[in-house]
């Protein structure tokens, strides 16, 4: 689910009229601090969801990748939910559809905190018994989510979030 794009060139060079080649200038402009913060915060947000979806397949509250993308309240919520699911014999399978948008950055000049708003679609991410059959007949839904992503020690992590009930977006 997490894809990191990188700029690339075709490997061709521009030819001058005399037949000599000159290197092609990179078409990817350098990002300013705000754009880089937004990109990195969204990558951490998507990374958290990707690792959460993977860990939920076995209800693994100790999945090490979770700590790469989540911290504090966000990590506690995810880990406790997975732990409780494991105790109850639940696993969650399927996919989550995300469409996150940055709504705020703080401070403006060199951001260290980004607020992300999303409508998390769990329509195809359903709770099952460990045996594989559905836990219940409750469908997934669309949930409004507000997340705070913070930079700490050079890494962006989802620090906290509020995931509202189904039907809120």
Rosetta blueprint (number, residue, H / E / L):
1 X L
2 X L
3 X L
4 X L
5 X L
6 X L
7 X L
8 X L
9 X L
10 X L
11 X L
12 X L
13 X L
14 X E
15 X E
16 X L
17 X L
18 X L
19 X L
20 X L
21 X E
22 X E
23 X L
24 X L
25 X L
26 X L
27 X L
28 X L
29 X L
30 X L
31 X L
32 X L
33 X H
34 X H
35 X H
36 X H
37 X H
38 X H
39 X H
40 X H
41 X H
42 X H
43 X H
44 X H
45 X H
46 X H
47 X H
48 X H
49 X H
50 X H
51 X H
52 X H
53 X H
54 X H
55 X H
56 X H
57 X L
58 X L
59 X L
60 X L
61 X L
62 X L
63 X L
64 X L
65 X L
66 X H
67 X H
68 X H
69 X H
70 X E
71 X L
72 X H
73 X H
74 X H
75 X H
76 X H
77 X H
78 X H
79 X H
80 X H
81 X H
82 X H
83 X H
84 X H
85 X H
86 X H
87 X H
88 X H
89 X L
90 X E
91 X E
92 X E
93 X E
94 X E
95 X E
96 X E
97 X E
98 X L
99 X L
100 X L
101 X E
102 X E
103 X E
104 X E
105 X E
106 X E
107 X L
108 X L
109 X L
110 X L
111 X L
112 X L
113 X E
114 X E
115 X E
116 X E
117 X E
118 X E
119 X E
120 X E
121 X E
122 X E
123 X E
124 X E
125 X E
126 X E
127 X E
128 X E
129 X E
130 X L
131 X L
132 X L
133 X L
134 X E
135 X L
136 X L
137 X L
138 X L
139 X L
140 X L
141 X L
142 X E
143 X E
144 X E
145 X E
146 X E
147 X E
148 X E
149 X E
150 X E
151 X E
152 X E
153 X L
154 X L
155 X E
156 X E
157 X E
158 X E
159 X E
160 X E
161 X E
162 X E
163 X E
164 X E
165 X E
166 X E
167 X L
168 X L
169 X L
